[in-house]
């Protein structure tokens, strides 16, 4: 609960584990359903064949991916309320909220590209299938992981600086967040592709850990 000037209390948002678990489950479902999907170096004809063979899985995976954007924003907005008092002068909470919006937008683009790829596959246009697959991978890969790094750093740095959760989780968030941000170079340096799952799934682990350990209110938070 958060105190306001007339000493009434207002809810600080939903319990953090609720959106965190929803985000983790939907992310896992999307990852499982998209595991057989194409990669940037997959030839167009093979991309088209995969889309035709796995159209149902692509549609379901796209729905899960699109759905995961919602709890991510809810989680970030709620967590920001809890960490912003840990380090009042740090820009972290605002960075986390902005990053969550960018990450959710990228997930939405990736989901819609995946859905469109499944829809157009029966028409047999390999070039279009390749284009949509590239958008799916780019938006759901670096396009999502990079702003997720902002979310992680924005929440983790105040924890490291002011507490509110175990500092080891804050440091883990910093490390994973830096790895996630490094994937901004992945489109030009494919050698960095292994950092994508580190940022994506490591980020899920950090967000879950924060959701279950972040206290509200933080020490000295009442007004």
N, C-alpha and C positions, 0 to 999 in steps of 0.2 A: 504494500500500500504506500501511496505517496501523500505527504501532508501538503495542504494548501493554506493560504494565509488565515482563513477563518477557522482553522483547526479541524475542518472536516477532512475526511479521507476519500480519495478517489482511487479506483483500481489502476494499477500500473501496467495493465495489459493482461493478456491471457498467460497462464502458466507457460514458461518458456519451453518445457519439454514437449508440449503439444505440437507447436509448429515445427520444432526441431525434429521430432520423430516423423512427422508427416513428410517433411522435406527429405529426410534420409530414406524413408521407404519408397517414395516416388522416384528419387534419384536412383536407388537400387533397381527398381523395376525397369526404368528407362534404360539403364546400363545393360541389364540382362537381355532385354528385347532388342537392343541395338548392337549387341556384341558381334553379330554376324554382318553388320553393315559395312559399307565400303570405306576405304581409306583414301587419302589424297592421291596416292599413286595407283589406285585401281583403274584399269582401262575402262573406257566408256561402255563397251559392250558387256563387260563383266558387271559393271554397276547396274545396267539395265536388267541383266539376268537376275541379280540379287534382289532388285526391287520387285520383279515379277514373282520370284519365289517366296519372298517374305513380306508381301504387301500387308497382310493382316498384322504381323508383328510390328511392322513399321508404323501402322496406324495406331496401334495400342501404345507403342513406345512413345510416339509423338504426343499422345494424350497425357501420358504420365509425365513427360518432360514439361509440357505446358502447365500441367497441374502443379509441378514442383516449384514453379515461379511464385505462386501465391504464398505458401508458407514461408518461403525464403524472405520475402519482404516483411511479412508479419513478424517473423523471428527477429530480423534485424531492427525493425522499428521498436519492438518491445525491449530487446537487449540494450539498445541505445539509451533508453530511459534509465536503465540500471547502471550503466558504466559511465555516463556523462559526468557524474559527480566525483568519480575516482580521481580524475585528473582534469579539473575544470578548465585549465588553460590549453589543453591539448585539442587538436582538431579531429581526433580520432572518431568520436561518435558521428559527427557530420559526414566524415569520409566513409564510414561504414554504411550509413543510410544511403548515400549517393551510390556507393558501390553495389548495394543490394538492388537498387532500381535498374542500374546498368546491366547487372547480371541477369535479373529477371527478364529484361527486354531481350537479351541475347538468347536466353532459353526459349522465349516465345518465337523468335525468328527461326531458331533451329528446329523447334517443334513443327512449325508451319511448313518449313522447307521439307522436312521428313514426310509429313502428311501429303504435301503436293507431289513428292516423288512417288509415293505409293499410288496416288490417283492417276498420274500421267503414264505410269509404267506400261499399261496395256496398249498404249498408242505406239510404242516401239521406237521412240526418239532417244537414241543413246546419248546424244550430245546434251539434250535437255536433262536427262537423268543424271548425267555427270555434273552438270551445273548445279542442280538442286542438291546433289550429294555433297558438293564442295561447300555450298552455303550451310548445309546441315552440320558438317564437320567443323567449319570455321566458326560458326556462331556458337555451337555447343562445345567447342574445344577452347581455343585461345579467347574467343569472344566472350565466353562465360567465365573461364578460369581467371583471367586477368582482373576483372572487377571483383570476383570473389576474393582475390588477394587483398583488395582494398577493404572488403568487409572484415576479413580476418585480422588485418593489421589495425583497423579502426576499433575493433573490440578488444584485441589482445594488448595493445600498447597501454591503454588506461589500466588494465588489470595488472600488468607488470609494474606500472608506476604507482598505482594507488590501492591495489588489492581488490576485494570484492569477490574474488575467486582465487583458487590456488595459483600462485605465480608460475608454477611449472606448466600449467595449461596456457597461461599467457605467453610464455616463451615458446611453447609448441606452436601456438597460433602465429607468432612472429616468424618462426622458421618456415612453416607451411605457407604463410602469406608471401614471404619473399620468393619462395619457389614458384608460387602461382604467378606473381608479377613477372618473373623471368620468362614466362611463356609468351610474353608480348613479342619476343623475338622468334618464336617458333615458326611463323609463316616463312621467314627468311632463312631459318636454321633448323631444319627438321630434326637435327640431333637432339633438340630440346623437347621433342614429343614425349619422351618418358616422364617429363615433369607434369604433363597434363593430368594423368591419373593421380599423381602425388598431390597436386593442388585440388583436384576435384574431390577425391575420396578422403584425402587427408583433411580437407576443409570440412567435410561432413563430420569426421571424428571430432575435430576441434569444436565445431558448433554444438554437437551433442554434449561434449564435456562441459562447455560453458553453460549450456541450457540447464544441466543438472547440478551445477555448482555455484552459479552466479547468485549472489545474495541481493535481496531487495527489502529495505533500502540499504545502501552502502553506509559504512560508518560515517556519521556526520551528514547524512543526506536529508534529514528532516528539516523543514523550513518553518 
